[in-house]
């Protein structure tokens, strides 16, 4: 139901542009990574919302409803001291944002309605990285993305890799950055390039 309590997490990730022929590197031995799982495939379809004049985008905040994958639902992403805070609400039947989500954003949007601004379809292969004790350190995803700018009708297609830290990641910012730096070294050697856009939404909108 729309009024169910949400939950939140801190999202710490890095994104990379890759060409069609790029192959995942072996990441076992990077930091505490001892196990690199087999890819798991899912298809994700996300519709992003904002006010007519993109108030949320101007405030580095994103709202989407995503269907597919393990975390389908309504998401709000907003700036945090490290990474981004991601808030979650359950899926609703249609594309009307939950009331509690709108209340959370009221300080930014006032009474302005949220309207669909972009749709992103993503074929994702996810690889889990674990330490020797089985704790989940990070997830490497290989995304084949198609976006539609619902304001202009423009479409784009691209491929990107994304590394997101999980609950078993190191417990200090310095060590988290060190792990990400080591993973990044392997990814760059495999042909990846730091992404020119900080998010799929930014790229879809041409921001």
N, C-alpha and C positions, 0 to 999 in steps of 0.2 A: 504494500500500500504506500502511497506517496508520503504519509506522515511517519513511516518507520524511521527509527534513528539511523543515522549514517555512521560509517566508521572511516577512519583516515589512516594514511601511511605517508612516510617520507619517501619520495622517489628520487633516487640518485642514479643518473644514467649518463651515458655518452653515446652519440650517434655518428654514423659514418656513411658516406656515399660509397657505393661499390658498383663496378661494372658487371655485366651479365655473366662473364666467365669466371669471376672470382670464386675461390673455394675457401671454405672455413679452415683456418689453421688449427693445428693441435695446440690446445691450451693447458694440457696436463703439465705440471711442473712450474706453471706461472704462479708465484706466491704459494698459497696453500692448496691450489687446485690439484686434486688427485684423481678425480673422476670427471670425464666429459661424457654426458649422456647422449643417446641417440636423438636425432631431431624428431619433434612432435609437430604435426601440421594442424593448423586451424585457419579458418577464414573469418575475418573480423570485418564488420561493417559499422562504421561510426558516422553519425550525423552531428555536426558541431553547430552550436547556437551562440548568438550574440545579439546585442541591440542593433537597430538599423544603422547606427553610426559607429559600430564596433567599439563601444565603451569597454568591454571586457578585454579585447585585444590590446587596447591602449594601456590597460592596467596589468598586462602580462598574466591574464587569467583566461582560462579556457573551460568551456562547458560542452560535454558531448554525451550522447547516449550511444552505447556500443552493444551490439549483439554478436554473439559468438565468443569462443574462447572461455577461459576459466573465470574471468572477472567482468562478465557482461553486466551492464547497468548504467546508471547515470553517474558521471564523474565530473568533478570540478578540480582543475589544477590551478594552483596559485603559488606565488613566490614564497620561498622559505630561506632561512639562513644558509642552509646547505641543501642543494637540490630543489625539489618542489614538493609542496604538500598536495596530496591527492585525496579528495573526499569522495566517498562512494554512497550511492543510494540504489535501492533495488530497481529493476526494470519496471516500467509501467506498460500498460496495454498499448498506448499510442506514443506520440511524440510531444506530449505536454509535460514540461518539466515538473518534478515534484514540488509541492508548496514549500517544503522545508528548504529545498535547494534555492528557490527564489528568495526566501527569507534570508538565507545566508548571504546572498549577493545584493540585498536591498541597499546597502551603503554605497554600492557602486552604480546600480542601475535605477534606483528609485522605483517609479511605477512603470518604467519602460518595459514593454514585452520583449521576450527573447524569440528570435526568429531563426530558422535554419539558414546557415551561411555556407556550409561546405559538407560534402559527403566523401568519406575516405573508405575505400575497400582495400583490404590488406590480406594477402595470402602469406601467412607467417609460419616459418619453421623455427621452433624454440629448442635450444640446447641448454640443459641444466649443468652447471659447474658446481661440484661438491668437493669438500675436503675429505681427508682420509677417514674421519669419523662419521661422514654422511651428512654433515651440515651443509645447507645450501648457501653458497657464497654469492653466486651471480647467475644471471640468465643471459645467454647470447641469442638474439633473435635475428633471423634473416627475413626481411620484409620485401615483398614485391607489391608495390603500392600503386593504386589508381585513384586519383582525386578528381572531384568535380567542384568547381567554384559555383555555388548556387546563386551568387549575385551576378556573375558575368557569363556563366555557362562554359568557361574555359576548363579544359581537362589536362591532366598531366599524368605521366607514368614514370616511376623510378624504382630503384632498388636501394635498400639501406640495411646496414647492420646496426644493432643497438645492443649495448651492454648495460644491464640494470643490476645493481647490487640487491641482494636478498637478505633475509634475516640472519644468516650465518656470516655475513661480511664482517671485517674487522671492526673493533669497537671504538676506534679513534679516527678522526678525520684524516690525520696524517697517514695512517695505515690504509684507510680506504682509498685515498688518492694514490698511494703507492701501488695497490693492487690494480686499480684502473689504469695507471701508467704502464704497468707491465703487460696487461692485456692489450692495451693500445699499441704497444711496440710490435706485438705479434700480428695484430690486425693490419697495421700499416705495411708491414713486410709482406702481407698477403694481398696487397693492392688497395686497401681501404684508404679513404681520405676523410679527414674531419668534415662533418656535414656543414654545408653553407647555411642551413636553416636549423633553428633550435627546435622546431616541431613540425609534424606533418601538416598541421593547420596553417602555420606560417607559409609553408611552401605552397599549399593549395590556394591560398589567398594572394600569393605573390608579395608578401610583406617582407 
